[in-house]
Amino acid sequence: MSDLPPKPEAEFTLNFKKIRHSVTFKLFSMLFLLLLAMIPVAFVQALVNERQGLQREAEREVNQKWADQQTLQGPVLTVPYDQITVSTEEKGKKKTVKTRRFMHILPAKLKLTGNLEPQKLHRGIYDIVVYRSDLHLQGHFDTTLLKSMSIPDANIHWSQAFVSLGLSDLRWIEASIVMQWAGTNKVFDPGTVTDHLFEKGVHVPVTLAASTLSKNVPFALSLKLKGNQRLYFAPVGKETEVELKAPWGSPSFDGAFLPTERTVTETDFTARWKVLHLNRNYPQFWENTQYKFDESYFGVYLIEPVDHYHKVERSVKYALFFIGLTFLTFFFVEVITRRLVHPLQYLLVGFALSVFYTLLLSISEQIGFDKAYGIAAVMTVGLITAYAAGFLKSRRLTLAMGSILTTLYAFIYVIIYQQDYALLMGSLGLFLVLALVMFFSRKLDLGNDELPDV
C-alpha cells in the first residue's frame, strides 16, 4: 500500500503548501499587499487636497468681506504737457498735432514707517490671518528734474499736476488720506487719472509753478489700510527707507529686497529696508508708460504658524517607506522565527497604517498638528501591537514590533520638522534600514526556500 503513488488531490495539496510556504512567494505576496495598502493612502492625499481647497475658499470669502493683500506704490508726481508735432502734407501744407503726454516723477527721498495689528478671523474650522495697518509716509520731490525735460514752459500744464498713490484694494481704506504738500493740506480723491503706472489708486491735484523748479517740495501723509496676510511696497524713492513693526512672531520677508535689519522674537518683529534707485530697473522720471514697478516689490508675509495641511501632506509622502518597512519587519519575523503571518493580517496592518493619516488629518484640524500626530500615532501603534500579539504569540516579539513602530513614527515626525535637513535625514534613514535588512538577511538560507508548516 505504501508503494502506491499519491492521489492527484493529495499531490496538489502538497505542492500548494510548498508554494504557500515559499519565501519567494511570501516576498512577492508582501509586495502585492503593499500596493493594495497604498490605495487608501492615495485617497488620503486626495482628501488633504480637498481640505486645502476648502481652506483657500474660506480665505477667498474672508478676502471679500475683509480685504485682499495690499501693495502700496508711490507717491508719484505727474505733470501733464502738450507735445507739438508738425508734419508736412502732400500739397506742402503743414499740419500741427497736439498730443497730451504725462511726465512721472518719483520722490528723491521716501521714508515709510508703519505698525501692523494682525488678528485671526474664523471661518468654520479655519483661521485666516488679516491685519490693520497704520502707515506714515514722508519725503520730498526734486522738481529740478523738470528742467531736464526740454519742454517749452508754455506747453506744461502746471495747474493740472497731481500726485497719485497706487493701492491694490481700495475698498478697505479706513480713513481719508490727507497729504501735507508744501505747507498745505490736500485730500486724495479716488481714481488714478491715467493708467500709466498702476490700475487702482487715488490721486490729489497739487499746485506747481515754474518758480518751484529750483527747490524741493516736501510731502507727508498717513494711511490706514486693512489687508490680508501680505503687505508690499514699491521702492519709488531715489532712497527708500521702510520700517515695519507688528506683534507677530512668524513673519516671512518677501519680494525683491530683504530687510537690511530685522529683529524677530516669539511675539513680535521689527524690520527695516533701505533701497536705492540703483537697485531697481527704472529711473527717477519717465514719460507715459515707459516703465512699470513690476518685479521690484518687497514687504512682509504674516505666516500662519500652524500649517497642518502642509505637514500632513509631507507625512503622507513617507507612507510607502513606512508601510513597506513595517511589512518587511513582519516578513523577517516570519523567516527568522518561523511564525507564519497570513496575507490577510498583512493587509489589515497596512490598512491600519493608512488610517493613521486620516486620523492625523481630521484631528489636526481641531487641535493642531503636534497633538494630533501624538494621538494618532499612539492609537495606531496600540492597535497594531495588540493585533500582532494575537498571531505572534510572543511578548518579546510583540514589544519589539511596538518599539519599531514607535521609532518609525518618531523618525518621521523629526523629518517633517527638519525641512532644511529632511533629505539628509531621510537618506541616512534609508541607508540604516538597508544596512539592517542586509544584516538580518545575510544568513538567510535561500536554498531552502520554504517555511515550516505552522
C-alpha positions in Angstrom: 0.0 0.0 0.0 2.9 2.4 0.7 4.3 2.0 -2.8 1.2 3.4 -4.4 1.6 6.8 -6.0 -0.1 9.7 -4.2 -3.5 10.7 -5.4 -3.7 13.8 -7.6 -5.7 15.7 -4.9 -3.0 15.0 -2.2 -0.2 15.9 -4.6 -1.9 19.2 -5.5 -2.4 20.0 -1.8 1.3 19.2 -1.0 2.5 21.4 -3.9 0.2 24.3 -2.8 1.6 24.1 0.7 5.1 24.3 -0.6 4.3 27.3 -2.7 2.4 29.0 0.1 5.2 28.5 2.5 7.9 29.5 0.0 10.0 32.5 1.0 9.9 33.8 -2.6 6.1 33.5 -2.7 5.8 35.3 0.6 8.1 38.1 -0.6 6.1 38.7 -3.8 2.8 38.4 -1.9 4.1 41.0 0.5 4.9 43.4 -2.4 1.4 42.9 -3.8 -0.2 43.5 -0.5 1.9 46.6 -0.1 0.5 48.0 -3.3 -3.0 47.3 -2.1 -2.3 49.0 1.2 -1.2 52.1 -0.7 -4.6 52.6 -2.3 -6.1 54.2 0.8 -3.1 56.4 1.1 -3.9 57.8 -2.4 -7.4 58.6 -1.2 -5.9 60.3 1.9 -3.7 62.5 -0.4 -6.8 63.5 -2.4 -8.6 64.3 0.9 -5.8 66.6 2.0 -6.0 68.4 -1.3 -9.8 68.8 -0.9 -9.4 70.2 2.6 -6.8 72.6 1.4 -9.2 73.7 -1.3 -11.8 74.4 1.3 -9.3 76.4 3.3 -8.5 78.5 0.2 -12.2 79.0 -0.4 -12.6 80.2 3.2 -9.7 82.6 2.6 -11.4 84.0 -0.5 -14.6 84.5 1.3 -12.8 86.4 4.1 -10.9 88.5 1.5 -14.3 89.6 0.0 -15.5 90.7 3.4 -12.3 92.0 4.9 -9.6 92.9 2.4 -7.1 91.3 -0.1 -3.4 91.6 0.2 -2.2 95.2 -0.2 0.6 96.6 -2.4 1.5 100.3 -2.0 3.0 102.1 -4.9 4.0 105.7 -4.8 3.5 108.6 -4.2 4.3 109.7 -7.8 4.2 113.3 -9.0 2.7 113.6 -12.6 2.9 116.7 -14.7 0.9 116.8 -18.0 2.2 118.6 -21.0 1.4 119.0 -24.7 3.7 117.6 -27.3 3.6 119.6 -30.5 4.3 117.7 -33.7 4.5 119.5 -37.1 4.1 117.4 -40.3 4.1 118.3 -44.0 1.2 117.1 -46.1 1.2 116.3 -49.9 0.4 119.8 -51.0 3.1 121.3 -48.9 0.7 122.4 -46.1 1.9 122.0 -42.6 -0.2 120.2 -40.0 0.2 120.7 -36.3 -0.7 117.9 -34.0 -1.0 118.4 -30.2 -0.8 115.3 -28.1 -1.3 115.2 -24.3 1.5 113.4 -22.5 2.5 112.9 -18.9 5.8 113.2 -17.1 6.0 111.0 -14.0 8.5 112.0 -11.3 9.4 109.8 -8.3 10.4 111.1 -4.9 14.0 111.9 -4.2 13.5 110.8 -0.6 10.8 108.5 0.8 10.6 107.3 4.4 7.8 105.0 5.4 7.1 103.8 9.0 4.2 101.5 9.8 2.6 99.4 12.5 0.6 96.3 11.7 -2.1 94.9 14.0 -2.6 91.2 13.0 -5.6 89.2 14.0 -7.2 85.9 13.2 -10.6 85.6 11.7 -12.5 82.3 11.9 -14.4 80.7 9.0 -15.7 77.4 10.1 -12.7 75.4 11.4 -10.3 77.6 9.5 -8.2 80.5 10.8 -7.3 83.3 8.4 -4.7 86.0 9.3 -5.6 89.6 8.5 -4.3 92.9 9.7 -4.9 96.6 10.1 -2.0 98.9 9.2 -1.2 102.5 10.2 1.4 103.8 7.7 3.2 107.2 7.7 5.0 108.4 4.5 7.2 111.5 4.2 9.8 112.8 1.8 10.3 115.3 -0.9 10.3 115.6 -4.7 13.2 117.1 -6.6 11.4 119.4 -9.0 14.6 120.4 -10.7 14.2 117.2 -12.7 11.5 119.1 -14.7 14.3 121.3 -16.2 15.7 118.3 -18.0 12.5 117.7 -19.9 13.5 120.3 -22.6 9.8 121.2 -23.0 8.7 124.8 -23.5 7.2 126.2 -20.4 4.0 127.2 -22.3 3.3 123.6 -23.1 3.4 122.4 -19.5 0.1 122.4 -17.6 1.4 123.3 -14.1 -2.1 123.8 -12.8 -3.1 120.2 -13.7 -0.3 118.4 -11.9 -1.2 115.7 -9.4 0.2 113.2 -7.0 -1.1 109.6 -7.3 -0.8 106.6 -5.0 -1.3 103.0 -6.1 -3.2 100.6 -3.9 -4.2 97.1 -4.8 -7.5 97.1 -2.8 -9.2 100.4 -2.4 -12.3 99.0 -0.6 -10.6 99.0 2.8 -9.0 102.4 3.2 -10.3 103.2 6.7 -9.8 106.9 6.8 -9.5 109.9 4.5 -6.0 110.3 3.1 -4.7 113.9 3.7 -1.3 114.9 2.4 0.7 117.8 3.6 2.1 119.4 0.4 4.4 122.4 0.6 2.7 123.6 3.8 -0.9 123.0 2.7 -3.3 120.1 3.4 -4.8 118.3 0.4 -7.3 115.4 0.4 -6.9 112.5 -2.0 -9.7 111.5 -4.4 -10.4 108.0 -5.9 -9.0 107.1 -9.3 -5.6 107.3 -10.9 -6.3 109.8 -13.8 -4.0 107.7 -16.0 -3.4 104.0 -16.2 0.3 104.5 -16.9 1.6 103.5 -13.5 -1.0 101.3 -11.8 -4.5 100.1 -12.3 -6.0 101.2 -9.0 -5.2 104.0 -6.7 -6.0 107.6 -5.5 -4.8 111.0 -6.6 -4.8 114.6 -5.5 -4.3 117.8 -7.5 -1.2 119.8 -6.4 0.0 123.3 -7.1 3.1 123.7 -9.2 4.6 126.7 -11.0 7.7 127.4 -12.9 9.1 129.1 -9.8 9.1 125.8 -7.9 11.7 124.2 -10.2 14.6 125.5 -8.2 13.6 123.8 -4.9 12.5 120.6 -3.3 8.8 120.1 -2.5 8.2 118.2 0.8 5.2 116.0 1.4 3.8 113.8 4.3 0.7 111.7 4.6 -0.9 108.9 6.7 -2.7 105.9 5.5 -4.8 103.4 7.4 -5.4 100.1 5.5 -6.9 96.7 6.1 -5.3 93.7 4.4 -4.9 90.0 4.3 -1.5 88.4 5.3 0.7 90.3 2.8 1.8 93.9 2.6 4.2 95.0 -0.1 5.8 98.3 -1.2 7.4 99.7 -4.4 10.8 101.4 -3.9 9.8 104.6 -5.7 12.3 106.9 -3.9 15.8 107.6 -5.0 16.4 106.5 -1.5 13.6 104.4 0.0 13.5 103.6 3.7 10.8 101.4 5.2 10.3 100.3 8.8 7.6 97.9 9.9 6.6 96.7 13.4 4.0 94.1 14.3 3.2 91.8 17.3 3.6 88.7 15.2 6.3 86.1 15.7 6.4 84.3 12.4 6.9 86.9 9.5 8.3 85.9 6.1 10.1 88.8 4.3 9.2 88.6 0.7 9.9 90.2 -2.6 12.8 91.6 -4.5 14.6 93.0 -1.4 15.2 91.6 2.1 15.4 93.8 5.2 18.8 95.4 6.0 17.9 94.9 9.7 15.5 92.7 11.4 14.5 91.6 14.9 12.2 88.7 15.3 11.1 87.2 18.6 8.4 84.7 19.5 5.8 87.6 19.9 6.8 90.4 17.5 9.1 91.6 14.8 10.7 94.8 13.6 12.2 95.1 10.1 13.9 97.9 8.2 14.6 98.1 4.5 16.8 100.6 2.6 16.6 100.5 -1.2 18.5 102.8 -3.6 17.4 103.8 -7.1 20.4 101.9 -8.4 18.9 98.7 -7.1 15.9 98.8 -9.3 15.3 98.8 -13.1 13.5 102.1 -13.6 14.7 105.8 -13.4 13.5 108.7 -11.4 11.3 110.1 -14.1 9.8 108.9 -17.4 7.1 109.7 -19.9 3.7 107.8 -20.2 4.1 104.0 -20.0 7.8 103.6 -20.4 8.3 101.8 -17.1 6.4 99.8 -14.5 7.1 98.9 -10.9 6.8 95.2 -11.5 9.5 92.9 -10.1 10.6 95.5 -7.5 8.0 94.9 -4.8 9.1 93.9 -1.3 7.4 93.5 2.0 6.2 91.1 4.7 4.0 88.0 4.7 2.3 87.1 8.0 2.6 83.4 8.0 0.2 81.3 10.0 2.5 79.3 12.4 0.4 76.1 12.2 0.0 74.9 8.7 -1.2 71.4 9.5 -2.2 70.6 5.9 1.3 71.1 4.7 2.7 68.9 7.5 0.1 66.2 6.9 0.9 66.3 3.2 4.6 65.8 4.0 3.9 62.9 6.3 1.8 61.2 3.6 4.8 61.3 1.3 6.6 58.8 3.6 3.7 56.4 3.7 5.3 53.9 1.2 8.5 53.9 3.2 6.6 53.5 6.5 4.2 50.7 5.4 6.9 48.9 3.4 9.3 48.9 6.4 6.5 47.5 8.6 5.7 44.7 6.2 9.4 44.0 5.9 9.7 43.7 9.6 6.8 41.1 9.7 8.5 39.3 6.8 11.7 38.9 8.7 9.7 37.8 11.8 8.3 35.0 9.6 11.6 33.9 8.1 13.7 34.1 11.3 11.2 32.9 13.9 9.3 30.5 11.6 6.0 32.1 12.6 3.6 32.3 9.7 1.7 35.6 9.1 -1.4 35.3 7.0 -1.7 37.7 4.0 -5.0 39.0 5.5 -3.1 40.0 8.6 -0.5 41.9 6.4 -3.4 43.7 4.6 -5.2 44.7 7.9 -1.9 46.0 9.3 -1.4 48.0 6.1 -4.9 49.5 6.3 -4.4 50.4 10.0 -1.2 52.3 9.0 -3.3 54.1 6.2 -6.0 55.0 8.7 -3.3 56.8 10.7 -3.2 59.6 8.1 -7.0 60.0 8.1 -6.8 60.4 11.9 -3.9 62.8 11.7 -5.8 65.0 9.2 -9.1 65.1 11.0 -7.7 65.6 14.5 -5.1 68.2 13.4 -8.0 70.4 12.0 -9.3 70.6 15.6 -6.3 70.7 17.9 -3.2 71.3 15.7 -0.7 69.0 14.1 1.6 68.2 17.0 -1.0 66.9 19.4 -2.8 65.2 16.6 0.3 63.4 15.5 0.9 62.1 19.0 -2.7 60.9 19.4 -2.9 59.3 16.0 0.5 57.6 16.5 -0.5 56.2 19.9 -3.8 54.9 18.6 -2.2 53.3 15.6 0.8 51.7 17.4 -1.6 50.5 20.2 -4.0 48.9 17.6 -1.3 47.1 15.6 0.7 46.0 18.6 -2.4 44.5 20.2 -3.4 42.8 16.9 0.2 41.5 16.4 0.2 40.0 19.9 -2.7 37.7 18.8 -0.8 36.0 16.0 2.8 36.4 17.0 2.1 34.7 20.4 5.3 36.1 21.9 5.6 39.0 24.3 9.1 39.7 23.2 8.2 39.9 19.5 5.1 42.0 20.3 7.2 44.5 22.3 9.8 44.6 19.6 7.1 45.3 16.9 5.6 48.1 19.1 9.1 49.6 19.6 9.9 49.5 15.9 6.6 51.3 15.0 7.2 53.9 17.8 10.7 54.6 16.4 9.4 54.9 12.9 6.7 57.5 13.9 9.3 59.4 15.9 11.7 59.4 13.0 9.0 60.7 10.5 8.0 63.4 13.0 11.5 64.7 13.2 11.9 64.7 9.4 8.7 66.7 9.0 10.0 69.5 11.2 13.6 69.4 9.8 12.7 70.9 6.4 16.3 72.0 5.7 17.8 68.6 6.6 14.9 66.4 5.6 16.7 65.0 2.6 19.9 64.3 4.6 18.0 62.6 7.4 15.8 60.6 5.0 18.9 59.4 3.1 20.6 58.4 6.3 17.5 56.6 7.5 17.2 54.7 4.2 20.9 53.7 4.5 20.3 52.5 8.1 17.3 50.5 7.0 19.2 48.9 4.1 22.1 48.0 6.5 19.7 46.3 8.9 18.0 44.4 6.1 21.3 43.2 4.8 22.4 42.3 8.3 19.3 40.2 9.1 19.3 38.6 5.7 23.0 37.7 5.5 22.5 34.2 6.9 19.1 33.6 5.2 19.2 30.2 3.6 17.5 30.9 0.2 18.5 27.4 -1.0 15.8 26.1 1.4 13.1 28.3 0.0 10.4 27.0 2.4 8.9 28.0 5.7 7.8 25.2 8.1 4.1 24.3 8.3 2.8 26.1 11.3 
